[in-house]
């Protein structure tokens, strides 16, 4: 049902609403205007994206960030001085993605105090927290999500707002600190103009809303379309940080889905070699372009104990165990595999109720260029740009300034400088 409704709303939706937080618990202070980081990202299309995508990451008060807006294109690389918050920005995106997937706060923020700005003082009620959010472009137009999280003394969501072009759609507020719920309100446009209900304070209300609304009125359909757009765009994310030390040895044969650390690379190569011949051939060509020495194939040895060991084929009768490759070569190969395979070969759960044609997977790559030489970086930039141009995959990564310079000269790459 939700699949048909989501796919059918390929237009801008009408007026949205919100409820201003009220009650005995004072809301967190309203944020001041955000400052957009310098970027080469193109402006989003005026009519909305064909598939939901996160077009802005908003870090209102999150660790080292204050009122920061990070514009996001299909392929965006963050650069800046050490300590400018590049990795923190990726952590913020990943946190939103996990919340949109339904993960509880305590799992997403295992150390919540670490995300509170260092010099942030407590309010009159002894609370400290952080703010983050995003803008999602899609069939419903630009929809903005803002989340206020209380980190101390108790971890909980104390405010959430969903809006479109400044018009408020959904608001939640903490009315009674003694209860583990927030009061949510949304527009229905039926016999009752506004519906109010309690929601748990350890989950993202926007992610729960599609499970609570029947969509029986035009107002509810507009609310659902916006909420589903945000959830679909955010939850389709894969955080990838290849760890070479875990990629060198033999691994058990499994389902052939690549983990975030890529420690089961040999198992995935075993699968792609037999099931994805075209993509595997392109991976071999990419490896040949970026690895030392010739690469004519990527194969695996199947062992009697049920494990597989990956090998780089150098030519007839000669191959090199994958474990002998350098760290830069292994990271290069792993990231190329991620880009070439897509969600069906990654440990990621896309929204099953939404057609694949309306989803775009976002790969989060902290240290996109880590351990790589200039040639590998150049090849990986070109590969990622070509893949992202198709629209089904997006990349958000962090790089050093040398790579940022090369990226600025690469078509299809947006570079955002987070240096204050």
GUFILO-240430 format. One record per residue (C-alpha): residue number from 1; residue in one letter; x, y, z negated. Coordinates in steps of 0.1 Angstrom, whole numbers. Layout:
# residues N
+-----+---------+-------+-------+-------+
: num : residuo :    c1 :    c2 :    c3 :
+-----+---------+-------+-------+-------+
: NUM :       A :     X :     Y :     Z :
...
+-----+---------+-------+-------+-------+
END
This chain:
# residues 420
+-----+---------+-------+-------+-------+
: num : residuo :    c1 :    c2 :    c3 :
+-----+---------+-------+-------+-------+
:   1 :       X :     0 :     0 :     0 :
:   2 :       X :    27 :    25 :   -10 :
:   3 :       X :    47 :    15 :    21 :
:   4 :       X :    18 :    25 :    44 :
:   5 :       X :    11 :    57 :    26 :
:   6 :       X :    48 :    68 :    25 :
:   7 :       X :    53 :    60 :    62 :
:   8 :       X :    21 :    78 :    72 :
:   9 :       X :    30 :   111 :    55 :
:  10 :       X :    54 :   126 :    82 :
:  11 :       X :    43 :   162 :    75 :
:  12 :       X :    49 :   189 :    50 :
:  13 :       X :    27 :   185 :    20 :
:  14 :       X :     4 :   211 :     5 :
:  15 :       X :     6 :   230 :   -28 :
:  16 :       X :    23 :   213 :   -57 :
:  17 :       X :    20 :   221 :   -94 :
:  18 :       X :    36 :   217 :  -127 :
:  19 :       X :    28 :   221 :  -164 :
:  20 :       X :    49 :   245 :  -185 :
:  21 :       X :    64 :   227 :  -215 :
:  22 :       X :    46 :   236 :  -247 :
:  23 :       X :    43 :   222 :  -282 :
:  24 :       X :    61 :   221 :  -315 :
:  25 :       X :    95 :   212 :  -300 :
:  26 :       X :   112 :   242 :  -284 :
:  27 :       X :   122 :   235 :  -248 :
:  28 :       X :   158 :   238 :  -238 :
:  29 :       X :   168 :   273 :  -226 :
:  30 :       X :   159 :   280 :  -190 :
:  31 :       X :   189 :   278 :  -166 :
:  32 :       X :   203 :   309 :  -150 :
:  33 :       X :   207 :   310 :  -112 :
:  34 :       X :   229 :   283 :   -97 :
:  35 :       X :   260 :   290 :   -77 :
:  36 :       X :   265 :   270 :   -45 :
:  37 :       X :   300 :   256 :   -40 :
:  38 :       X :   317 :   266 :    -7 :
:  39 :       X :   309 :   240 :    19 :
:  40 :       X :   311 :   232 :    56 :
:  41 :       X :   279 :   212 :    54 :
:  42 :       X :   252 :   220 :    80 :
:  43 :       X :   219 :   233 :    69 :
:  44 :       X :   191 :   207 :    67 :
:  45 :       X :   166 :   206 :    95 :
:  46 :       X :   137 :   230 :    91 :
:  47 :       X :   110 :   204 :    95 :
:  48 :       X :   124 :   180 :    70 :
:  49 :       X :   146 :   149 :    75 :
:  50 :       X :   131 :   118 :    92 :
:  51 :       X :   142 :    97 :    62 :
:  52 :       X :   146 :   109 :    26 :
:  53 :       X :   181 :   121 :    18 :
:  54 :       X :   197 :   140 :   -11 :
:  55 :       X :   207 :   174 :     4 :
:  56 :       X :   218 :   191 :   -28 :
:  57 :       X :   233 :   179 :   -61 :
:  58 :       X :   225 :   203 :   -89 :
:  59 :       X :   246 :   203 :  -121 :
:  60 :       X :   231 :   229 :  -143 :
:  61 :       X :   250 :   220 :  -174 :
:  62 :       X :   269 :   188 :  -170 :
:  63 :       X :   303 :   182 :  -185 :
:  64 :       X :   326 :   208 :  -168 :
:  65 :       X :   299 :   221 :  -145 :
:  66 :       X :   277 :   251 :  -151 :
:  67 :       X :   250 :   261 :  -126 :
:  68 :       X :   268 :   243 :   -98 :
:  69 :       X :   250 :   234 :   -66 :
:  70 :       X :   268 :   209 :   -43 :
:  71 :       X :   254 :   209 :    -7 :
:  72 :       X :   255 :   174 :     8 :
:  73 :       X :   256 :   164 :    45 :
:  74 :       X :   257 :   130 :    60 :
:  75 :       X :   295 :   127 :    52 :
:  76 :       X :   306 :   150 :    24 :
:  77 :       X :   340 :   151 :     7 :
:  78 :       X :   346 :   170 :   -25 :
:  79 :       X :   380 :   186 :   -31 :
:  80 :       X :   395 :   210 :   -55 :
:  81 :       X :   421 :   214 :   -82 :
:  82 :       X :   426 :   187 :  -109 :
:  83 :       X :   399 :   192 :  -135 :
:  84 :       X :   375 :   209 :  -111 :
:  85 :       X :   349 :   182 :  -116 :
:  86 :       X :   351 :   162 :   -85 :
:  87 :       X :   347 :   128 :  -101 :
:  88 :       X :   322 :   143 :  -126 :
:  89 :       X :   299 :   153 :   -97 :
:  90 :       X :   299 :   117 :   -84 :
:  91 :       X :   291 :   105 :  -119 :
:  92 :       X :   261 :   129 :  -119 :
:  93 :       X :   248 :   115 :   -86 :
:  94 :       X :   253 :    79 :   -98 :
:  95 :       X :   234 :    87 :  -130 :
:  96 :       X :   204 :   101 :  -111 :
:  97 :       X :   205 :    71 :   -88 :
:  98 :       X :   203 :    47 :  -117 :
:  99 :       X :   175 :    66 :  -134 :
: 100 :       X :   156 :    66 :  -101 :
: 101 :       X :   160 :    28 :  -100 :
: 102 :       X :   144 :    26 :  -135 :
: 103 :       X :   174 :    21 :  -157 :
: 104 :       X :   170 :    33 :  -193 :
: 105 :       X :   190 :    63 :  -205 :
: 106 :       X :   211 :    43 :  -230 :
: 107 :       X :   224 :    22 :  -201 :
: 108 :       X :   230 :    52 :  -178 :
: 109 :       X :   247 :    74 :  -204 :
: 110 :       X :   265 :    50 :  -228 :
: 111 :       X :   284 :    79 :  -242 :
: 112 :       X :   260 :   108 :  -238 :
: 113 :       X :   281 :   133 :  -258 :
: 114 :       X :   308 :   131 :  -231 :
: 115 :       X :   285 :   148 :  -206 :
: 116 :       X :   276 :   177 :  -229 :
: 117 :       X :   296 :   209 :  -219 :
: 118 :       X :   325 :   213 :  -243 :
: 119 :       X :   315 :   246 :  -257 :
: 120 :       X :   278 :   240 :  -257 :
: 121 :       X :   263 :   249 :  -291 :
: 122 :       X :   233 :   233 :  -307 :
: 123 :       X :   199 :   250 :  -307 :
: 124 :       X :   178 :   259 :  -337 :
: 125 :       X :   168 :   223 :  -340 :
: 126 :       X :   203 :   209 :  -339 :
: 127 :       X :   200 :   196 :  -303 :
: 128 :       X :   227 :   195 :  -277 :
: 129 :       X :   223 :   181 :  -242 :
: 130 :       X :   229 :   185 :  -205 :
: 131 :       X :   210 :   193 :  -173 :
: 132 :       X :   213 :   178 :  -138 :
: 133 :       X :   191 :   174 :  -108 :
: 134 :       X :   190 :   173 :   -70 :
: 135 :       X :   171 :   184 :   -39 :
: 136 :       X :   158 :   157 :   -16 :
: 137 :       X :   149 :   165 :    20 :
: 138 :       X :   124 :   143 :    38 :
: 139 :       X :    89 :   140 :    53 :
: 140 :       X :    75 :   159 :    23 :
: 141 :       X :    99 :   188 :    28 :
: 142 :       X :   125 :   198 :     3 :
: 143 :       X :   116 :   184 :   -32 :
: 144 :       X :   137 :   195 :   -62 :
: 145 :       X :   141 :   174 :   -93 :
: 146 :       X :   155 :   188 :  -126 :
: 147 :       X :   161 :   167 :  -157 :
: 148 :       X :   170 :   179 :  -192 :
: 149 :       X :   186 :   153 :  -214 :
: 150 :       X :   191 :   156 :  -251 :
: 151 :       X :   223 :   139 :  -261 :
: 152 :       X :   223 :   147 :  -298 :
: 153 :       X :   210 :   139 :  -323 :
: 154 :       X :   189 :   113 :  -303 :
: 155 :       X :   193 :   105 :  -267 :
: 156 :       X :   161 :   112 :  -248 :
: 157 :       X :   147 :   130 :  -218 :
: 158 :       X :   132 :   163 :  -232 :
: 159 :       X :   121 :   179 :  -199 :
: 160 :       X :   117 :   169 :  -163 :
: 161 :       X :   104 :   190 :  -134 :
: 162 :       X :    95 :   180 :   -98 :
: 163 :       X :    88 :   210 :   -75 :
: 164 :       X :    86 :   219 :   -38 :
: 165 :       X :    98 :   253 :   -25 :
: 166 :       X :    93 :   268 :   -60 :
: 167 :       X :    58 :   254 :   -65 :
: 168 :       X :    58 :   231 :   -95 :
: 169 :       X :    45 :   195 :   -91 :
: 170 :       X :    52 :   176 :  -122 :
: 171 :       X :    64 :   186 :  -157 :
: 172 :       X :    72 :   167 :  -188 :
: 173 :       X :    77 :   181 :  -222 :
: 174 :       X :    87 :   168 :  -256 :
: 175 :       X :    58 :   178 :  -279 :
: 176 :       X :    65 :   158 :  -310 :
: 177 :       X :   102 :   149 :  -318 :
: 178 :       X :    89 :   121 :  -341 :
: 179 :       X :    75 :   101 :  -312 :
: 180 :       X :    95 :    84 :  -284 :
: 181 :       X :    73 :    99 :  -257 :
: 182 :       X :    71 :   131 :  -236 :
: 183 :       X :    38 :   146 :  -224 :
: 184 :       X :    36 :   145 :  -186 :
: 185 :       X :    11 :   164 :  -164 :
: 186 :       X :     5 :   163 :  -126 :
: 187 :       X :   -19 :   176 :  -101 :
: 188 :       X :   -49 :   154 :   -90 :
: 189 :       X :   -73 :   178 :   -73 :
: 190 :       X :  -102 :   156 :   -82 :
: 191 :       X :  -129 :   160 :  -107 :
: 192 :       X :  -101 :   168 :  -132 :
: 193 :       X :   -76 :   192 :  -117 :
: 194 :       X :   -47 :   181 :  -139 :
: 195 :       X :   -40 :   147 :  -154 :
: 196 :       X :   -19 :   144 :  -186 :
: 197 :       X :    -5 :   112 :  -201 :
: 198 :       X :    24 :   102 :  -223 :
: 199 :       X :    55 :    87 :  -207 :
: 200 :       X :    85 :    70 :  -224 :
: 201 :       X :   113 :    94 :  -232 :
: 202 :       X :   141 :    70 :  -221 :
: 203 :       X :   130 :    67 :  -185 :
: 204 :       X :   127 :    91 :  -155 :
: 205 :       X :    90 :   100 :  -152 :
: 206 :       X :    94 :   106 :  -115 :
: 207 :       X :   104 :    70 :  -110 :
: 208 :       X :    74 :    58 :  -131 :
: 209 :       X :    48 :    80 :  -115 :
: 210 :       X :    42 :    58 :   -84 :
: 211 :       X :    34 :    30 :  -108 :
: 212 :       X :     8 :    51 :  -127 :
: 213 :       X :   -10 :    69 :   -99 :
: 214 :       X :   -37 :    52 :   -78 :
: 215 :       X :   -36 :    78 :   -50 :
: 216 :       X :   -73 :    82 :   -49 :
: 217 :       X :   -73 :   120 :   -43 :
: 218 :       X :   -55 :   142 :   -18 :
: 219 :       X :   -37 :   159 :   -47 :
: 220 :       X :   -24 :   125 :   -60 :
: 221 :       X :   -13 :   115 :   -26 :
: 222 :       X :     8 :   147 :   -23 :
: 223 :       X :    23 :   141 :   -58 :
: 224 :       X :    31 :   105 :   -49 :
: 225 :       X :    47 :   114 :   -15 :
: 226 :       X :    71 :   138 :   -33 :
: 227 :       X :    79 :   114 :   -61 :
: 228 :       X :    85 :    85 :   -38 :
: 229 :       X :   107 :   106 :   -15 :
: 230 :       X :   130 :   114 :   -44 :
: 231 :       X :   131 :    78 :   -57 :
: 232 :       X :   138 :    63 :   -23 :
: 233 :       X :   166 :    88 :   -16 :
: 234 :       X :   183 :    85 :   -49 :
: 235 :       X :   181 :    47 :   -56 :
: 236 :       X :   197 :    39 :   -22 :
: 237 :       X :   232 :    44 :   -35 :
: 238 :       X :   263 :    22 :   -38 :
: 239 :       X :   292 :    33 :   -60 :
: 240 :       X :   324 :    19 :   -45 :
: 241 :       X :   359 :    20 :   -61 :
: 242 :       X :   380 :    -8 :   -46 :
: 243 :       X :   405 :   -22 :   -71 :
: 244 :       X :   434 :   -39 :   -53 :
: 245 :       X :   445 :   -60 :   -83 :
: 246 :       X :   412 :   -79 :   -81 :
: 247 :       X :   413 :   -84 :   -44 :
: 248 :       X :   445 :  -103 :   -40 :
: 249 :       X :   436 :  -138 :   -53 :
: 250 :       X :   412 :  -166 :   -44 :
: 251 :       X :   375 :  -161 :   -54 :
: 252 :       X :   346 :  -185 :   -57 :
: 253 :       X :   322 :  -188 :   -28 :
: 254 :       X :   291 :  -169 :   -36 :
: 255 :       X :   263 :  -151 :   -18 :
: 256 :       X :   287 :  -129 :     1 :
: 257 :       X :   276 :   -95 :   -12 :
: 258 :       X :   303 :   -71 :   -19 :
: 259 :       X :   307 :   -57 :   -55 :
: 260 :       X :   316 :   -21 :   -64 :
: 261 :       X :   352 :   -31 :   -71 :
: 262 :       X :   354 :   -52 :   -40 :
: 263 :       X :   370 :   -80 :   -61 :
: 264 :       X :   351 :  -106 :   -40 :
: 265 :       X :   364 :   -93 :    -7 :
: 266 :       X :   375 :  -128 :     4 :
: 267 :       X :   340 :  -142 :    -1 :
: 268 :       X :   324 :  -114 :    20 :
: 269 :       X :   350 :  -119 :    48 :
: 270 :       X :   340 :  -156 :    48 :
: 271 :       X :   304 :  -145 :    53 :
: 272 :       X :   310 :  -118 :    79 :
: 273 :       X :   333 :  -141 :    99 :
: 274 :       X :   305 :  -166 :   104 :
: 275 :       X :   273 :  -145 :   103 :
: 276 :       X :   282 :  -110 :   116 :
: 277 :       X :   306 :  -116 :   145 :
: 278 :       X :   302 :   -81 :   161 :
: 279 :       X :   308 :   -62 :   129 :
: 280 :       X :   336 :   -85 :   119 :
: 281 :       X :   353 :   -79 :   153 :
: 282 :       X :   351 :   -41 :   147 :
: 283 :       X :   365 :   -46 :   112 :
: 284 :       X :   395 :   -65 :   127 :
: 285 :       X :   401 :   -36 :   151 :
: 286 :       X :   399 :   -11 :   123 :
: 287 :       X :   424 :   -32 :   102 :
: 288 :       X :   447 :   -33 :   132 :
: 289 :       X :   446 :     5 :   135 :
: 290 :       X :   453 :    11 :    98 :
: 291 :       X :   474 :   -18 :    85 :
: 292 :       X :   512 :   -23 :    89 :
: 293 :       X :   519 :   -48 :   116 :
: 294 :       X :   495 :   -63 :   142 :
: 295 :       X :   462 :   -76 :   130 :
: 296 :       X :   444 :  -100 :   154 :
: 297 :       X :   420 :  -115 :   129 :
: 298 :       X :   407 :  -117 :    93 :
: 299 :       X :   401 :  -152 :    81 :
: 300 :       X :   398 :  -173 :    50 :
: 301 :       X :   411 :  -205 :    37 :
: 302 :       X :   384 :  -227 :    21 :
: 303 :       X :   399 :  -246 :    -9 :
: 304 :       X :   389 :  -279 :   -24 :
: 305 :       X :   380 :  -262 :   -57 :
: 306 :       X :   353 :  -241 :   -40 :
: 307 :       X :   372 :  -209 :   -37 :
: 308 :       X :   383 :  -189 :    -7 :
: 309 :       X :   415 :  -170 :     0 :
: 310 :       X :   416 :  -142 :    26 :
: 311 :       X :   443 :  -140 :    52 :
: 312 :       X :   453 :  -114 :    78 :
: 313 :       X :   460 :  -131 :   111 :
: 314 :       X :   490 :  -117 :   128 :
: 315 :       X :   490 :  -138 :   160 :
: 316 :       X :   490 :  -174 :   171 :
: 317 :       X :   503 :  -195 :   142 :
: 318 :       X :   511 :  -167 :   119 :
: 319 :       X :   491 :  -151 :    91 :
: 320 :       X :   496 :  -131 :    59 :
: 321 :       X :   478 :  -138 :    26 :
: 322 :       X :   456 :  -107 :    18 :
: 323 :       X :   474 :  -105 :   -16 :
: 324 :       X :   506 :   -94 :     1 :
: 325 :       X :   490 :   -62 :    15 :
: 326 :       X :   497 :   -29 :    -2 :
: 327 :       X :   472 :   -11 :   -24 :
: 328 :       X :   465 :    15 :     3 :
: 329 :       X :   459 :   -13 :    29 :
: 330 :       X :   435 :   -31 :     6 :
: 331 :       X :   415 :     0 :    -3 :
: 332 :       X :   414 :     9 :    34 :
: 333 :       X :   402 :   -25 :    44 :
: 334 :       X :   376 :   -26 :    16 :
: 335 :       X :   361 :     8 :    24 :
: 336 :       X :   360 :     0 :    61 :
: 337 :       X :   341 :   -32 :    53 :
: 338 :       X :   316 :   -12 :    32 :
: 339 :       X :   310 :    13 :    61 :
: 340 :       X :   306 :   -14 :    87 :
: 341 :       X :   283 :   -38 :    69 :
: 342 :       X :   256 :   -18 :    52 :
: 343 :       X :   232 :   -26 :    24 :
: 344 :       X :   225 :   -63 :    33 :
: 345 :       X :   262 :   -72 :    25 :
: 346 :       X :   265 :   -50 :    -6 :
: 347 :       X :   253 :   -55 :   -42 :
: 348 :       X :   226 :   -28 :   -39 :
: 349 :       X :   189 :   -31 :   -41 :
: 350 :       X :   172 :    -8 :   -15 :
: 351 :       X :   135 :     1 :   -20 :
: 352 :       X :   118 :   -31 :    -7 :
: 353 :       X :    84 :   -14 :    -4 :
: 354 :       X :    97 :    12 :    21 :
: 355 :       X :   107 :     4 :    57 :
: 356 :       X :   144 :     1 :    63 :
: 357 :       X :   141 :    27 :    91 :
: 358 :       X :   131 :    53 :    65 :
: 359 :       X :   160 :    47 :    41 :
: 360 :       X :   196 :    59 :    42 :
: 361 :       X :   222 :    43 :    20 :
: 362 :       X :   246 :    67 :     2 :
: 363 :       X :   281 :    53 :    -5 :
: 364 :       X :   298 :    70 :   -35 :
: 365 :       X :   336 :    68 :   -31 :
: 366 :       X :   357 :    84 :   -58 :
: 367 :       X :   392 :    86 :   -46 :
: 368 :       X :   383 :    81 :    -9 :
: 369 :       X :   419 :    85 :     1 :
: 370 :       X :   436 :    70 :   -29 :
: 371 :       X :   469 :    52 :   -22 :
: 372 :       X :   464 :    56 :    16 :
: 373 :       X :   489 :    72 :    40 :
: 374 :       X :   480 :    98 :    66 :
: 375 :       X :   472 :    73 :    94 :
: 376 :       X :   449 :    52 :    72 :
: 377 :       X :   431 :    83 :    60 :
: 378 :       X :   427 :    96 :    96 :
: 379 :       X :   413 :    63 :   108 :
: 380 :       X :   389 :    60 :    78 :
: 381 :       X :   376 :    96 :    83 :
: 382 :       X :   369 :    89 :   119 :
: 383 :       X :   351 :    56 :   111 :
: 384 :       X :   330 :    71 :    83 :
: 385 :       X :   320 :   101 :   105 :
: 386 :       X :   309 :    78 :   133 :
: 387 :       X :   289 :    55 :   110 :
: 388 :       X :   272 :    85 :    92 :
: 389 :       X :   262 :   101 :   125 :
: 390 :       X :   238 :    72 :   130 :
: 391 :       X :   217 :    84 :   100 :
: 392 :       X :   214 :    51 :    82 :
: 393 :       X :   244 :    56 :    59 :
: 394 :       X :   258 :    87 :    41 :
: 395 :       X :   291 :    91 :    22 :
: 396 :       X :   299 :   112 :    -7 :
: 397 :       X :   336 :   110 :   -18 :
: 398 :       X :   364 :   128 :   -35 :
: 399 :       X :   398 :   135 :   -18 :
: 400 :       X :   430 :   154 :   -24 :
: 401 :       X :   437 :   187 :    -6 :
: 402 :       X :   458 :   171 :    22 :
: 403 :       X :   430 :   148 :    32 :
: 404 :       X :   405 :   178 :    29 :
: 405 :       X :   426 :   196 :    55 :
: 406 :       X :   424 :   167 :    79 :
: 407 :       X :   387 :   163 :    71 :
: 408 :       X :   380 :   199 :    80 :
: 409 :       X :   393 :   192 :   115 :
: 410 :       X :   372 :   161 :   119 :
: 411 :       X :   338 :   164 :   135 :
: 412 :       X :   310 :   153 :   113 :
: 413 :       X :   327 :   158 :    80 :
: 414 :       X :   316 :   184 :    54 :
: 415 :       X :   341 :   195 :    28 :
: 416 :       X :   330 :   211 :    -5 :
: 417 :       X :   357 :   229 :   -26 :
: 418 :       X :   348 :   227 :   -63 :
: 419 :       X :   378 :   249 :   -74 :
: 420 :       X :   363 :   276 :   -97 :
+-----+---------+-------+-------+-------+
END
